[in-house]
Amino acid sequence: MSKSLTPDSIKKYNRRLWKTLIGGMVLFALFIVSIGFGLFGDIPSFRAIEHPKSNEATEIISEDGKVLGTYFVKNRSNVNYSQISPNVVNALIATEDIRFRSHSGIDFKRTFTIFFYAMMGKKQGGSTITQQLALNLFSEEGRQKNYFKRIIQKFQEWVIAVKLERNYTKEEIITMYLNTVDFGNQAYGIKSAARVYFNTTPDKLTVPQAAVLVGIQRGITRYSPTKNPERALTRRNTVMALMVKADLLTAQEFDAVKDKPLGLHFTAATINDGIAPYFRAVLKNEVRKILEERSITKNGVPYDLDRDGLKITTTINYDMQQYAEEAQKEYMKVLQQQFTNSWKGRNPFKGMEAQIDQGIKRSDRYKSLKLEGKSDEEIKDDFNTPSRLTIFTWKGNIDTLMKPIDSVKYYKLLLRNAMMAMDPKTGYIKAWVGGINYEHFKYDQVKMGTRQVGSTAKPFTYAVAIENGISPCLSVPNVPVTISVPGSPDWTPRSSGTLPGSITLLKALANSQNYIAAYLMKIVGPEAVAIEAKKMGITTDVPAVPSICLGSFDASVYDMVGAYSVFANKGTWTQPTYILKIEDKNGVVLYDSKPTIKVVMNEEIAYVMTRMLRGVITGGTGWRLAGKYGITTPIGGKTGTTQNNSDGWFMGISPDLVAGVWTGCEDRAFHFTSTRDGEGANSALPIFAGFMKRVYANSRLKVSRADFEPPKTPITIEYDCNNYIEPEQTTTELDKKLGF
């Protein structure tokens, strides 16, 4: 028989209950306070809350405001609230935190319902958007796996969430969340996700697109639109249904879109893929150099291009860059087949053991095996043992079983190509194609690489000659010329395709006649030509020897385009420029460019040279530009072919664009078997033609079809040889000294 409780007993039990409850609340409060003081792990300071850290990608932006690519550890680019579509915000709130706008960081109602859902066998997340943001911003490891640590982490999220709510508006919190969240496929933040999955911007995301991206948050792999499109589609519709339930979408709007496909426009976010990869690689090194040389830092710490969210605005025009890459790909497929056919029935590797050995030692495979401590004999065996390899072809990458040494030989016979185009008036580089495939061949051939320039150097000698009063219409016997070189054997150039008789300088340049170039070199001297090339922007060594008139020196595409811009820009050299400005993530300008400008040639001389270079196209080696490819606008140019057809060049000039194209194998020992295929008119000019046809077809680019503007002062040099009167042929003292 139970005893009834006396009033004193009831009071006693009540006191114990209240003591227990109050004691528990005090202990819980002390526990929360201790978490706030970091006794259970570091908690971000108020300063850190004000300035949360996040790995933010640096964006490379074209002159027309399009993103060329990013440098990143995590491919994240931030946006502000006004740049996010309401569809994204609504989808996120409906799915992740329906009471987001009313709670103060912790939704206690939702927290307590977790236990009831758990008892019913249902799983429900208890974190608010603010708590999830706290985890994203301040936990490097993500959610803890250990149960006890996860409980501590949850309470830490509470503390940080409350701090966030006190310091930021709801709009700022949801913006920070969308800027920090991982959407998979190297897309961090809503801006990157919109670009990677739908090739759009966050403000233009439709309801279904927003629902797809928000749906990924339930499971990055499970609901990935690329890996599991069926699940992603189902999840998208679930998100839209939740939007209907939350009165953020009407039932009619849901019915109109629920059966539509995902509609992905997927663009992988990798360093190798995307537009202008060679340019982006060169740019990264240049930006680092600029920031270091000018001591531009972030509170005394060097900027990290992969983490600090800089914005680099470049001179590259997005459309022109695409056109250059398309023109290269289109023609190099054809040219590679020509090259392969030219070697049929022959052994291109006969006597090339040294070149193959060099190729082996330059390969990543060799370097890796060396680091593993393999002996030369073991490495040799490895290179002669078939392995699974991924090989580049113009039809796409192929996975195949082959000996690594055979892959070295294959790549030795693979043609490489580079192209650059710039505005001669501003020096702004509009297109940069440094190689044929950045994934496989990372060496940039526009600025970093140099090759023998061949006949594209002849205009330097002609310009010096005209500066010295020699007329473009002077008629000269096209016969061998020998130049004495003190301390060395006499130099006599060889020539192929020699035009008989006497020809004008105009015709000689148009048809790239070696004897006439040597004739001019004998008159003006190699020192003057070397100085001229240097003044025009050639930064590599140009030795003062007679053979430089035929282009025996090496130069980069970058320098050659800059040099030819002097002709197009009325004698003024403008430094080739590709950076407009560098900004930090808040839009503060850290650096803006001021290109160097120098007058290096008389305007009249430069104009006469444009007339002579026009002759190359209208009646010389560059005839295919108009005759085969139908480009009849006033363009000047010069083809170039080096010894053994190792290098093919074409330089093209117009009032608004100057471009240079080079083609050749990685190793000069491998080359075309005939000049017909290997000459610059066949190996380089067609890529320039493909580029210019695309440029002219785009009226938005506003590239002029007009001719070069003549000087405002009267022209004293006769370049129309129909009007030219041959000077009286008398032997001068200079002729006697030269041996004429």
C-alpha positions in Angstrom: 0.0 0.0 0.0 1.5 3.3 -1.2 1.9 6.2 1.2 0.5 9.5 0.1 2.9 12.3 -0.3 2.8 14.9 2.4 2.9 18.6 1.5 6.4 18.8 2.8 7.5 15.9 0.5 5.9 17.5 -2.5 7.8 20.8 -1.8 11.0 18.8 -1.3 10.6 17.0 -4.7 9.7 20.2 -6.4 12.8 21.9 -5.1 14.9 19.0 -6.3 13.3 19.1 -9.7 13.8 22.9 -10.0 17.3 22.6 -8.8 18.0 19.9 -11.4 16.4 22.0 -14.2 18.1 25.2 -13.2 21.4 23.4 -12.6 21.1 21.8 -16.0 20.3 25.1 -17.7 23.3 26.7 -15.9 25.5 23.9 -16.9 24.2 24.1 -20.5 24.8 27.9 -20.5 28.3 27.4 -19.1 28.9 24.8 -21.8 27.8 27.2 -24.5 29.9 30.0 -23.0 32.9 27.7 -22.9 32.3 26.8 -26.5 32.2 30.5 -27.3 35.5 31.0 -25.5 37.0 28.1 -27.6 37.5 25.6 -24.8 36.3 22.8 -27.0 38.0 24.0 -30.2 38.8 27.4 -31.8 35.9 29.6 -32.5 36.3 32.5 -35.1 36.9 35.9 -33.6 34.6 38.8 -34.2 37.1 40.0 -36.8 37.0 36.6 -38.5 33.2 36.8 -38.6 33.5 40.3 -40.2 36.0 39.0 -42.7 35.3 35.3 -43.3 38.0 33.4 -45.2 37.1 31.5 -48.3 39.2 30.1 -51.2 38.0 32.3 -54.0 39.1 31.7 -57.6 40.8 34.5 -59.5 38.9 35.3 -62.7 40.5 36.1 -66.1 38.2 38.3 -68.0 38.2 39.2 -71.7 38.1 42.8 -72.9 34.4 42.3 -73.6 33.6 41.2 -70.1 33.5 37.4 -70.5 35.2 34.9 -68.3 38.1 33.2 -70.1 38.9 31.0 -67.1 39.9 30.9 -63.5 42.9 30.1 -61.3 41.7 28.1 -58.3 42.1 25.6 -55.5 38.4 25.7 -55.3 36.7 27.2 -58.3 34.7 29.8 -56.4 33.7 33.3 -57.7 31.6 35.5 -55.5 28.5 37.5 -56.5 26.3 39.9 -54.5 22.6 39.5 -53.7 21.3 41.5 -56.6 23.2 39.2 -59.0 21.3 36.1 -57.8 18.0 35.1 -59.3 15.1 35.0 -56.8 14.4 31.5 -58.2 17.6 30.3 -56.5 16.8 32.0 -53.2 13.3 30.7 -53.2 14.4 27.1 -54.0 17.0 27.2 -51.3 14.6 28.5 -48.6 11.9 26.1 -49.5 14.2 23.1 -49.4 16.7 23.9 -46.7 15.2 26.3 -44.2 11.5 27.3 -44.6 11.7 29.6 -41.5 15.0 31.2 -42.6 13.6 34.8 -42.5 12.1 34.4 -39.0 14.7 32.6 -36.9 17.8 34.1 -35.4 20.3 31.5 -36.7 18.8 28.5 -34.8 15.4 27.0 -35.6 14.5 25.4 -32.3 11.2 24.2 -33.5 12.9 22.3 -36.3 15.6 21.1 -33.9 13.1 19.5 -31.5 11.1 17.9 -34.3 14.2 16.0 -35.4 13.7 13.6 -32.5 10.1 12.8 -33.4 11.0 12.2 -37.1 13.8 9.9 -35.9 11.3 7.9 -33.8 9.2 7.5 -36.9 12.2 6.3 -38.9 12.5 9.5 -41.0 15.6 11.5 -41.3 15.5 15.3 -41.3 18.4 17.8 -41.3 18.4 20.2 -38.3 20.8 22.8 -39.6 19.5 26.2 -40.7 21.1 27.9 -43.7 23.0 30.1 -41.2 24.4 27.0 -39.5 25.4 25.5 -42.8 27.1 28.7 -43.7 29.0 28.6 -40.4 30.2 25.1 -41.2 31.2 26.1 -44.7 33.2 29.1 -43.6 34.9 27.9 -40.5 35.3 24.2 -40.7 38.1 23.0 -43.0 37.2 19.3 -42.4 33.5 19.5 -43.0 31.1 17.5 -40.8 32.9 15.4 -38.1 32.5 11.6 -38.3 33.0 11.0 -34.6 29.7 11.2 -32.8 31.0 13.2 -29.8 33.0 15.6 -32.0 29.9 16.1 -34.2 27.8 17.1 -31.1 30.5 19.7 -30.1 30.7 20.9 -33.7 26.9 21.3 -33.8 27.0 23.6 -30.8 29.9 25.5 -32.3 27.7 26.0 -35.3 25.0 27.4 -33.1 27.4 30.0 -31.5 28.8 31.0 -34.9 25.3 31.1 -36.5 24.1 33.5 -33.8 27.2 35.7 -34.4 26.5 35.7 -38.1 22.9 36.7 -37.6 23.9 39.6 -35.3 26.5 40.9 -37.8 24.8 40.3 -41.2 21.4 40.8 -42.8 19.4 37.8 -44.1 20.3 38.8 -47.7 24.0 38.9 -46.8 23.8 35.5 -45.1 22.1 33.8 -48.0 24.5 35.4 -50.4 27.5 34.2 -48.4 26.0 30.7 -48.3 25.5 30.6 -52.0 29.0 31.9 -52.6 30.6 29.2 -50.4 28.7 26.0 -51.1 30.1 23.1 -53.1 28.1 22.2 -56.2 30.4 19.4 -57.4 32.5 19.2 -60.6 34.9 21.8 -59.2 32.1 24.4 -59.0 32.2 26.3 -55.7 29.6 29.0 -55.3 26.5 29.8 -57.3 28.4 31.8 -60.0 30.7 28.9 -60.8 27.8 26.4 -60.7 25.7 28.5 -63.1 28.6 28.7 -65.5 29.7 25.0 -65.2 26.3 23.4 -65.5 24.3 25.9 -67.6 26.8 28.3 -69.1 24.9 31.2 -67.7 25.1 33.7 -64.9 23.3 33.4 -61.5 20.8 36.2 -62.2 19.5 34.4 -65.3 18.9 31.0 -63.7 15.4 29.7 -64.4 13.2 27.9 -61.8 14.2 24.4 -63.1 17.9 25.3 -63.3 17.8 26.8 -59.8 16.1 23.6 -58.5 18.8 21.4 -60.1 21.5 23.3 -58.3 19.8 23.5 -55.0 18.9 19.8 -55.3 22.6 18.9 -55.5 23.0 20.0 -51.9 21.2 16.9 -50.7 24.1 14.8 -52.1 26.8 16.1 -54.4 27.5 12.8 -56.1 24.0 11.1 -55.6 22.2 14.0 -57.3 24.9 15.1 -59.7 23.4 16.1 -63.0 26.4 14.7 -64.8 26.9 11.5 -62.9 23.3 10.7 -62.0 21.0 12.7 -64.3 17.9 10.6 -63.5 18.2 11.2 -59.8 19.0 14.8 -60.4 15.8 15.2 -62.5 13.7 13.6 -59.7 15.4 15.7 -57.1 14.8 18.9 -59.2 11.1 18.1 -59.3 11.1 17.5 -55.5 12.6 20.9 -54.9 10.0 22.6 -57.2 7.3 20.7 -55.3 8.6 22.1 -52.0 8.5 25.5 -53.6 4.9 25.0 -54.4 4.2 23.9 -50.8 5.9 27.0 -49.5 3.9 29.3 -51.8 7.0 30.3 -53.7 5.9 28.7 -57.0 2.4 28.2 -58.3 1.0 24.7 -59.2 0.5 25.9 -62.8 4.2 27.0 -63.1 5.3 23.6 -61.7 3.1 21.6 -64.1 4.5 23.6 -67.0 8.2 22.7 -66.3 8.2 19.4 -64.4 8.4 17.2 -67.5 11.2 19.2 -69.1 14.7 17.7 -69.4 17.6 18.9 -67.3 18.9 21.1 -70.2 22.5 21.0 -69.1 25.1 23.0 -70.9 28.0 21.5 -69.1 31.5 23.1 -69.2 34.1 21.3 -67.0 35.9 23.6 -64.6 39.5 22.5 -65.0 42.7 24.5 -65.5 43.4 22.7 -68.8 40.0 23.0 -70.4 38.4 26.1 -71.7 39.4 29.0 -73.9 42.9 30.4 -74.2 44.7 27.9 -71.8 48.2 28.8 -73.0 47.5 32.5 -72.6 46.1 31.9 -69.1 49.3 30.0 -68.1 51.6 32.8 -69.3 49.3 35.4 -67.8 49.5 33.8 -64.3 53.3 34.1 -64.2 53.2 37.6 -65.5 50.7 38.7 -62.8 52.8 37.1 -60.1 55.8 39.0 -61.4 54.0 42.3 -61.5 52.6 42.0 -58.0 56.1 41.0 -56.7 58.1 43.6 -58.5 55.7 46.4 -57.4 55.4 45.0 -53.8 51.6 44.8 -54.2 50.4 42.8 -51.2 47.4 42.0 -49.1 48.2 43.5 -45.6 51.9 42.6 -46.2 51.2 39.1 -47.4 51.7 38.2 -51.1 48.4 37.6 -53.0 47.6 34.0 -53.8 46.1 33.8 -57.3 44.4 30.5 -56.5 42.7 31.7 -53.3 42.3 35.5 -53.2 39.6 36.1 -55.8 41.4 38.7 -57.9 39.9 39.9 -61.2 42.3 40.2 -64.1 40.9 42.1 -67.1 42.8 41.3 -70.2 42.9 42.6 -73.8 41.8 39.3 -75.2 38.7 39.4 -77.3 36.5 36.4 -76.5 35.2 36.0 -80.1 38.6 36.5 -81.8 40.2 34.0 -79.4 37.6 31.4 -80.3 38.1 32.2 -84.0 41.9 31.7 -83.7 41.4 28.4 -81.9 38.8 27.2 -84.5 41.0 28.2 -87.4 44.0 26.3 -86.0 42.0 23.2 -85.3 40.3 23.3 -88.7 43.5 23.5 -90.7 46.0 21.6 -88.6 43.9 18.4 -89.1 44.4 18.8 -92.8 48.1 19.8 -92.6 48.9 16.9 -90.3 47.6 14.5 -92.8 49.7 16.1 -95.5 52.7 15.8 -93.3 52.0 12.1 -92.6 51.5 11.3 -96.2 54.7 13.0 -97.2 56.7 10.5 -95.1 54.9 7.4 -96.4 57.5 4.8 -97.6 60.3 6.6 -95.8 61.9 6.2 -92.4 61.8 9.6 -90.6 63.8 8.3 -87.7 66.9 7.2 -89.7 69.9 8.7 -88.0 67.7 10.4 -85.4 68.7 8.4 -82.4 70.0 11.4 -80.5 66.7 13.3 -81.0 64.6 10.3 -79.8 66.9 9.9 -76.8 66.4 13.6 -76.0 62.6 13.2 -76.3 62.7 10.3 -73.9 64.7 12.3 -71.3 62.3 15.3 -71.6 59.2 13.2 -71.0 57.3 13.2 -67.7 57.6 9.4 -67.7 61.4 9.4 -67.7 61.5 12.1 -65.0 59.1 10.1 -62.8 61.1 6.9 -63.2 64.3 8.7 -62.4 62.7 10.0 -59.1 61.8 6.4 -58.3 65.5 5.5 -58.5 65.3 3.4 -61.6 68.5 2.7 -63.5 69.0 3.7 -67.1 68.6 0.0 -68.1 65.3 -0.3 -66.2 64.0 2.9 -67.8 65.0 1.6 -71.2 63.1 -1.6 -70.6 60.1 0.4 -69.4 60.0 2.5 -72.6 60.1 -0.7 -74.7 57.3 -2.4 -72.8 53.7 -1.8 -74.0 51.6 0.2 -71.6 48.2 1.8 -71.5 48.6 5.4 -72.7 46.3 8.3 -73.6 47.5 9.8 -76.9 46.4 13.1 -78.4 45.0 13.0 -82.0 43.1 15.6 -84.0 40.1 13.3 -83.7 40.3 13.4 -79.9 42.3 11.6 -77.2 42.6 7.8 -77.6 43.5 5.2 -75.0 45.7 2.6 -76.5 48.4 0.0 -75.7 51.7 1.0 -77.1 55.4 1.2 -76.1 56.3 4.5 -74.5 59.2 4.9 -76.9 56.7 4.7 -79.8 54.7 7.5 -78.2 57.8 9.6 -78.2 58.3 9.0 -81.9 54.7 9.7 -82.6 54.9 13.1 -80.9 58.1 13.9 -82.7 56.1 13.7 -86.0 53.2 15.8 -84.6 53.1 19.3 -86.0 52.8 22.1 -83.5 51.4 25.6 -84.2 51.1 29.0 -82.6 49.3 32.3 -83.4 48.9 35.7 -82.0 46.8 38.7 -83.2 46.9 42.3 -81.9 45.6 45.8 -82.6 48.7 47.7 -83.9 47.3 51.0 -82.7 46.9 50.1 -79.0 49.2 47.1 -78.7 46.3 45.1 -77.3 46.6 41.4 -77.9 43.2 40.0 -79.1 44.0 36.3 -79.6 46.7 34.0 -78.3 47.0 30.3 -79.3 50.3 29.0 -77.8 50.0 25.4 -79.0 47.8 22.7 -80.3 46.6 21.1 -77.0 47.4 22.4 -73.5 46.5 19.2 -71.8 49.3 17.3 -73.6 51.7 20.0 -74.6 52.0 22.8 -72.1 54.9 24.8 -73.6 53.8 28.1 -74.9 55.1 28.8 -78.4 53.8 32.4 -78.7 56.0 34.2 -76.1 58.1 31.5 -74.4 59.2 29.6 -77.5 61.4 31.0 -80.3 62.0 29.6 -83.8 64.0 30.6 -86.9 62.0 33.3 -88.7 63.1 32.8 -92.3 61.9 35.2 -94.9 59.6 37.0 -92.6 62.8 38.9 -91.6 63.3 40.3 -95.1 61.1 43.4 -94.6 63.6 44.6 -91.9 66.3 44.7 -94.5 64.0 46.3 -97.1 62.9 49.0 -94.6 66.6 49.9 -93.9 67.3 50.1 -97.7 64.3 52.4 -98.3 65.4 54.5 -95.3 68.7 54.9 -97.1 67.1 56.2 -100.2 66.8 53.0 -102.3 63.6 53.0 -104.3 61.1 50.0 -104.1 61.1 50.3 -107.9 64.8 49.9 -108.4 65.4 47.1 -110.9 68.3 44.8 -109.9 69.7 41.7 -111.6 68.5 38.6 -109.8 71.8 36.9 -109.6 73.9 35.4 -106.8 75.5 37.8 -104.5 78.6 37.1 -102.4 79.3 39.1 -99.2 82.8 39.1 -97.6 82.7 38.5 -93.8 85.9 39.5 -92.0 87.4 36.5 -90.2 84.9 34.1 -91.8 84.3 32.5 -95.2 82.5 34.6 -97.8 78.7 34.2 -97.7 76.6 33.4 -100.8 73.0 32.6 -100.2 71.2 29.7 -102.0 67.9 30.4 -103.7 65.0 28.3 -105.1 62.3 29.5 -107.4 64.6 32.3 -108.7 62.9 34.8 -111.1 65.2 35.4 -114.2 66.5 38.7 -115.3 66.3 42.0 -113.5 63.4 42.6 -111.1 62.2 45.5 -108.9 62.6 45.4 -105.1 58.8 45.4 -105.0 58.6 42.3 -107.0 61.6 40.7 -105.2 60.0 41.1 -101.8 56.6 39.9 -103.1 58.2 36.7 -104.4 60.7 36.4 -101.5 63.9 36.4 -103.7 67.0 35.6 -101.7 69.5 37.2 -104.1 67.9 40.6 -103.9 67.7 40.5 -100.1 71.5 39.7 -100.1 72.0 42.6 -102.6 70.4 45.0 -100.2 72.3 43.5 -97.2 75.6 44.2 -99.1 74.6 47.8 -99.5 73.2 48.6 -96.0 75.3 46.2 -93.9 74.2 43.7 -91.2 74.7 46.1 -88.3 72.0 48.5 -89.6 69.5 45.6 -90.1 70.2 44.2 -86.7 69.6 47.6 -85.1 66.4 48.0 -87.1 65.1 44.6 -85.9 65.9 45.5 -82.3 64.2 48.9 -82.6 61.1 47.2 -83.9 60.9 45.0 -80.8 62.8 41.8 -81.4 64.2 40.9 -77.9 66.2 37.8 -78.9 69.7 37.9 -80.2 70.0 39.3 -83.8 73.7 38.8 -84.7 75.1 41.3 -87.1 75.9 38.8 -89.8 74.7 38.9 -93.5 72.4 35.9 -93.2 70.0 37.8 -91.0 68.5 39.3 -94.2 67.1 35.7 -94.8 66.0 35.3 -91.2 68.7 33.1 -89.8 68.0 34.3 -86.2 65.3 33.0 -83.8 62.4 35.1 -82.5 59.0 34.5 -80.9 55.6 35.0 -82.5 55.0 37.6 -79.8 58.0 39.7 -80.9 57.4 39.3 -84.6 53.8 40.5 -84.4 55.0 43.5 -82.4 57.6 44.2 -85.0 55.2 44.0 -87.9 52.8 46.3 -86.1 55.3 49.1 -86.8 54.5 49.0 -90.5 50.7 49.0 -89.8 50.9 51.7 -87.2 52.7 54.4 -89.1 56.1 53.7 -87.8 55.2 53.5 -84.1 56.0 50.5 -82.0 53.5 49.9 -79.3 54.4 47.3 -76.7 52.3 44.2 -77.1 50.0 44.3 -74.1 47.6 41.7 -72.6 46.7 43.0 -69.1 44.4 45.9 -68.7 44.0 45.9 -65.0 44.2 43.7 -61.9 41.6 44.2 -59.1 41.2 42.6 -55.7 37.9 40.8 -54.9 36.4 44.1 -53.7 37.0 45.9 -56.9 40.0 47.9 -55.8 42.4 48.4 -58.7 45.9 47.0 -57.8 47.5 47.6 -61.2 46.6 49.0 -64.6 48.7 48.9 -67.7 50.5 51.7 -69.4 52.0 50.3 -72.6 55.3 51.6 -73.9 55.1 53.5 -77.2 58.1 54.4 -79.4 58.4 56.0 -82.8 61.0 53.8 -84.5 60.4 54.5 -88.2 59.5 57.4 -90.4 55.8 57.3 -91.2 56.4 57.5 -95.0 58.8 54.5 -94.8 56.2 52.6 -92.9 53.5 53.4 -95.4 55.7 52.4 -98.3 56.4 49.1 -96.6 52.6 48.4 -96.3 52.5 48.9 -100.1 55.3 46.4 -100.6 53.7 43.9 -98.2 50.4 44.3 -100.1 52.4 43.2 -103.1 53.1 39.9 -101.4 49.4 39.2 -101.3 48.4 40.7 -104.7 51.2 39.2 -106.8 53.5 37.1 -104.7 53.9 34.2 -102.3 50.8 35.2 -100.4 48.5 35.0 -103.4 46.4 32.2 -101.8 44.9 34.7 -99.3 42.8 36.2 -102.0 43.1 33.6 -104.8 42.2 30.6 -102.7 40.6 31.9 -99.6 38.7 34.8 -101.0 40.0 37.5 -98.7 40.3 40.6 -100.9 40.5 43.3 -98.3 43.7 45.4 -98.2 46.0 43.1 -96.2 49.8 43.0 -96.4 51.8 40.0 -95.4 54.9 37.9 -95.7 55.5 34.2 -95.9 58.5 32.5 -94.4 60.1 29.1 -94.7 63.3 28.0 -93.0 66.0 25.6 -94.0 64.7 22.0 -94.7 61.2 23.3 -94.3 61.5 23.1 -90.5 59.5 26.2 -89.9 56.6 27.8 -91.7 55.5 31.4 -91.0 53.0 33.9 -92.1 52.8 37.5 -90.9 49.7 39.4 -91.9 48.9 43.1 -91.4 45.8 45.3 -91.7 45.0 48.7 -90.2 43.2 47.1 -87.3 44.9 43.7 -86.8 48.4 42.3 -87.1 48.8 38.6 -86.7 51.6 36.0 -86.9 51.3 32.2 -87.4 54.1 29.6 -87.0 54.0 25.9 -87.7 56.6 23.2 -87.3 57.5 20.1 -85.4 58.8 20.2 -81.8 62.2 19.2 -83.0 63.6 21.0 -86.1 65.2 17.8 -87.2 61.7 16.6 -88.2 60.2 18.6 -91.1 58.2 18.4 -94.3 59.9 16.5 -97.2 59.0 19.2 -99.8 58.8 23.0 -99.9 55.5 22.7 -101.6 53.9 21.4 -98.4 56.3 23.0 -95.8 56.4 26.6 -97.0 54.7 29.2 -94.9 52.2 29.8 -97.6 50.8 26.3 -97.1 51.6 25.6 -93.4 50.8 28.9 -91.8 48.9 31.3 -94.2 45.7 29.2 -94.3 45.2 29.5 -90.5 45.5 33.3 -90.8 42.9 33.1 -93.6 40.5 31.0 -91.5 40.9 33.5 -88.6 40.3 36.6 -90.7 37.3 35.2 -92.5 35.6 34.6 -89.2 36.6 38.1 -87.9 35.3 39.9 -91.0 32.1 37.9 -90.8 31.4 39.3 -87.3 30.3 42.9 -87.7 30.2 43.4 -83.9 34.0 43.3 -83.9 34.2 46.4 -86.1 37.4 45.4 -87.8 37.9 47.8 -90.7 38.1 46.6 -94.3 39.7 49.9 -95.3 43.2 50.3 -96.7 46.1 51.7 -94.7 45.9 55.5 -94.3 48.7 57.4 -96.2 50.7 60.1 -94.5 49.2 63.6 -94.5 52.4 65.0 -95.9 53.2 64.4 -99.6 54.8 61.0 -100.3 58.2 61.4 -101.9 59.0 57.7 -102.4 57.6 56.3 -105.6 56.1 52.8 -105.0 54.0 52.6 -108.1 56.6 51.2 -110.4 54.6 52.0 -113.5 55.4 55.7 -112.8 59.0 55.0 -111.9 61.8 56.3 -114.1 65.0 54.3 -113.8 68.0 56.4 -112.8 70.8 56.7 -115.2 73.1 53.6 -114.9 76.5 55.0 -113.9 79.1 53.4 -111.8 79.5 55.3 -108.6 82.4 55.2 -106.1 80.1 53.1 -103.8 79.5 50.6 -106.6 83.2 50.3 -107.1 83.8 49.6 -103.4 81.0 47.0 -103.4 82.4 45.3 -106.5 79.4 46.0 -108.8 
